[in-house]
Amino acid sequence: MYEIDWSEQARADLRALPAFWRGRIAAAVEQLAHRAEIETRNRKRFRRALHDLWEAEWNIRVGDLRVLYRIIDGRIAHVLRAILKGTATTDDALGRVKS
């Protein structure tokens, strides 16, 4: 079982989203408590580090949004950002958003 930890930036990202998306993001992140390090159709480990957020190791796809997170000590899923990806690469989308 993983503990879920939200960064301040991820909390701010979540608050900026419409309620519909906040609920979907929250539900996807809750799933991390059980399977944070298992790849699925919508959950992937990054093959290379992101330029603007090198500590992100994993991402969850929720529609056009991406939740970026890392695993700490094999027991904490630390949520770093929730960003709108759209058709851009995750690196490009991350570069578009304000820190």
Secondary structure by P-SEA (a helix, b strand, c coil): cbbbbbcaaaaaaaaaccaaaaaaaaaaaaaccccccccccccccccccccccccccbbbbcccbbbbbbbccccccccccccccccccaaaaaaaccc
